[in-house]
Amino acid sequence: MMRVLLVVAYDGTNYCGWQVQKNGETIEGVLNRELSALFGEDIAVIGASRTDSGVHARGNVAVFDTKTRMPAEKISYALNSRLPEDIRVQGSRQVPEDFHPRKRACTKFYEYRILNREFEQPELRLNSYFFRRKLDVERMKAACPYFCGEHDFKSFCSIHTQAETTVRTVYDLRVEQEGDLICIRVSGNGFLYNMVRIIAGTLIQVGLGAFEPEDMQTVLEAADRQAAGPTAPAKGLTLTGMTYSPKPEEV
């Protein structure tokens, strides 16, 4: 038996998120179906991040076990020939049999894209949140340091979370602007349900003047979802990648 790691990129527009569901197509479901057909085995992948409906990824990680004799590094090519064009494996390799993508310490990287201009740009409609009202990016930048470090992020978590603890560590949060496109980039040791989207929605409110940057300290301390801003739409969010420490050894 061989355990194979996949780095998976996808446009989440047409999917009901990562995790298999009864009521719609999911990324996990497609991978399970196509891998099982490819190898003639009953294969179920284990994903590192269960992204929500409409969220995208450039570097989600998944593993699966197989009896195939195909070299692990060739599996990405064989699988991509079967996948729909909005899902592509970026690489595949063998990892130790005990490697688990959710139980191994890792850093996750996300970005949230906001198109801040008078009119929409059609080519950005699927992976950016169009927001017409002018945002003050400098105010948004000033709010970022309050999120960094270890905090209880209960104010920035959906009330439907099943997490045992709402304490997380944000390593870096920054807001960058290039023309009309504002990009919120964040990295951390893990993120709660809707956490990045709520941070993005709150930073948008800071940019509008509804919050002062220094209010973020009070919002965090409140540990109350009602204290933070709205949840920004899913389509602006992309899981850009993740790094494991220590790096999983190749077999």
C-alpha positions in Angstrom: 0.0 0.0 0.0 1.3 3.5 -0.9 0.2 6.8 0.5 0.2 9.6 -2.1 0.1 13.3 -1.5 -1.7 15.6 -4.0 -1.5 19.4 -4.2 -4.9 20.4 -5.7 -5.9 23.6 -7.3 -9.5 24.4 -8.2 -12.1 27.0 -9.1 -14.8 26.5 -6.5 -17.5 28.3 -8.3 -19.5 25.3 -9.4 -18.9 23.1 -6.3 -20.6 22.7 -2.9 -17.2 23.0 -1.2 -14.6 20.4 -0.6 -16.3 17.8 1.6 -18.6 15.1 0.1 -22.2 16.0 0.4 -25.5 14.3 -0.7 -27.0 17.4 -2.3 -24.3 18.4 -4.8 -20.9 18.0 -6.5 -17.8 18.6 -4.4 -14.1 18.6 -5.0 -13.6 15.6 -2.7 -16.3 13.8 -4.4 -14.8 14.3 -7.9 -11.3 13.2 -6.7 -12.7 10.1 -5.1 -14.7 9.1 -8.1 -11.9 9.7 -10.7 -9.2 8.1 -8.6 -11.4 5.0 -7.9 -12.0 4.7 -11.7 -8.4 5.3 -12.5 -7.1 2.5 -10.2 -10.0 0.2 -10.0 -10.0 0.6 -6.2 -12.4 2.2 -3.7 -10.4 5.3 -2.9 -11.3 8.1 -0.5 -9.0 11.2 -0.2 -8.3 13.0 3.1 -8.1 16.7 2.6 -6.1 19.2 4.6 -8.7 22.0 4.3 -12.4 21.6 3.9 -13.1 24.8 1.9 -16.6 26.1 1.7 -18.9 26.3 -1.2 -17.6 28.8 -3.8 -14.1 29.1 -2.2 -11.1 28.5 -4.5 -7.7 26.9 -3.9 -4.2 27.0 -5.5 -2.6 24.6 -3.1 -4.9 22.5 -1.0 -3.4 19.2 0.1 -4.9 15.7 0.1 -3.7 12.2 0.6 -5.0 8.7 -0.4 -3.9 5.1 -0.1 -3.6 2.9 -3.2 -2.2 -0.5 -4.3 -1.2 0.8 -7.7 2.3 0.3 -9.1 2.2 3.6 -11.0 5.0 5.9 -9.7 3.5 8.5 -7.4 4.9 11.4 -9.3 3.1 10.2 -12.5 -0.3 10.0 -10.8 -0.9 13.8 -11.2 -0.7 13.5 -15.0 -3.0 10.5 -15.2 -5.5 12.1 -12.9 -5.5 15.4 -14.6 -6.5 13.7 -17.9 -9.7 12.6 -16.2 -10.6 15.7 -14.1 -12.8 18.6 -15.2 -11.0 21.7 -16.3 -11.8 23.6 -13.1 -9.8 21.1 -11.0 -6.1 20.4 -11.5 -3.5 18.5 -9.5 -0.3 20.5 -9.3 1.9 17.7 -8.1 1.8 14.2 -6.6 4.4 12.3 -4.5 4.7 9.4 -2.1 4.7 10.2 1.6 5.0 8.1 4.8 2.0 5.9 5.5 1.3 7.7 8.8 1.3 11.2 7.2 -2.1 12.9 7.9 -2.7 16.3 6.4 -5.0 17.6 9.2 -3.1 16.2 12.1 0.4 17.4 11.1 1.3 21.0 12.1 1.2 23.3 9.2 0.9 27.0 8.1 -2.1 27.8 5.9 -2.1 30.8 3.5 -5.2 32.5 2.3 -6.0 35.6 0.2 -9.2 37.6 -0.1 -9.6 39.7 -3.3 -11.8 42.8 -3.4 -12.5 44.6 -6.7 -13.0 48.2 -5.5 -14.2 50.3 -8.4 -17.3 51.8 -10.0 -18.0 49.0 -12.4 -17.4 45.3 -12.5 -14.7 43.6 -14.5 -16.2 40.4 -16.0 -12.9 38.5 -16.0 -12.6 38.9 -12.2 -16.2 38.0 -11.4 -15.6 34.5 -10.2 -12.6 35.0 -7.9 -13.1 38.6 -6.5 -15.7 40.3 -4.5 -17.0 43.4 -6.3 -17.4 46.3 -3.9 -18.4 49.7 -5.3 -18.1 52.0 -2.3 -14.6 53.4 -1.9 -12.5 51.8 0.7 -9.7 53.5 2.7 -6.9 51.0 2.4 -4.7 52.8 4.8 -7.3 52.3 7.6 -7.5 48.7 6.7 -3.8 48.3 6.9 -3.7 50.0 10.3 -6.2 47.4 11.7 -4.1 44.3 10.6 -1.6 44.2 13.5 -4.4 43.7 16.1 -5.1 40.2 14.6 -1.5 38.9 14.6 -0.5 36.6 17.4 -2.4 34.1 19.5 -6.0 35.2 20.2 -9.4 33.8 20.9 -11.1 34.4 17.5 -14.6 33.6 18.7 -15.8 37.0 17.3 -14.5 35.9 13.9 -16.0 32.5 13.7 -19.4 31.2 12.5 -21.8 30.3 15.3 -22.0 26.9 13.6 -18.4 25.9 14.3 -17.7 22.6 15.9 -14.2 23.4 16.9 -13.1 22.4 20.4 -11.3 25.7 20.9 -11.6 29.1 19.1 -8.0 30.1 19.9 -5.8 30.4 16.8 -2.5 32.0 15.9 -2.3 34.4 13.0 1.3 34.8 11.8 0.8 37.6 9.3 -2.1 39.7 8.0 -1.6 42.4 5.4 -3.7 44.4 3.0 -2.1 45.3 -0.4 -3.5 47.3 -3.3 -2.7 47.2 -7.0 -4.9 49.5 -9.0 -8.6 48.7 -8.2 -7.8 45.3 -6.7 -7.4 45.1 -2.9 -5.9 41.8 -1.6 -6.0 40.7 2.0 -3.4 38.1 2.7 -3.3 36.1 5.9 -1.3 33.1 7.3 -1.8 31.1 10.4 -1.7 27.8 12.1 -5.3 27.1 11.4 -8.6 29.0 10.7 -12.0 28.6 12.2 -15.2 28.2 10.1 -15.6 31.4 8.0 -12.8 33.1 10.0 -11.0 34.6 7.0 -14.2 35.8 5.4 -15.3 37.4 8.7 -11.9 39.1 9.0 -12.3 40.3 5.4 -15.8 41.6 6.0 -14.7 43.4 9.2 -11.7 45.0 7.4 -14.1 46.2 4.7 -16.1 47.9 7.5 -12.9 49.5 8.8 -12.3 50.8 5.2 -15.7 52.3 5.2 -15.2 54.0 8.6 -17.8 51.9 10.5 -15.0 50.7 12.8 -11.8 52.4 13.8 -8.6 50.3 13.3 -8.1 50.2 17.1 -11.6 48.8 17.6 -10.3 45.4 16.5 -8.8 44.9 20.0 -12.3 45.4 21.6 -13.9 43.2 19.0 -11.5 40.3 19.7 -11.9 40.7 23.5 -15.7 40.6 23.1 -15.6 36.9 22.0 -19.0 37.5 20.4 -19.8 37.0 16.7 -22.1 40.0 16.8 -19.3 42.3 17.6 -17.5 41.8 14.3 -18.4 42.7 10.8 -20.4 40.6 8.2 -19.1 37.5 6.5 -17.6 38.5 3.1 -18.8 36.4 0.1 -17.1 33.1 -0.6 -16.0 33.8 -4.1 -13.3 36.3 -3.1 -11.5 33.7 -1.0 -8.6 31.5 -2.2 -6.5 29.0 -0.2 -3.2 29.8 -1.8 -1.1 27.1 -0.1 0.2 25.4 3.0 3.5 24.3 4.4 4.2 21.5 6.8 6.7 21.5 9.7 8.6 19.4 9.6 8.2 18.8 5.8 6.8 15.3 5.1 9.7 13.2 3.9 9.5 11.6 0.5 9.8 7.8 0.6 
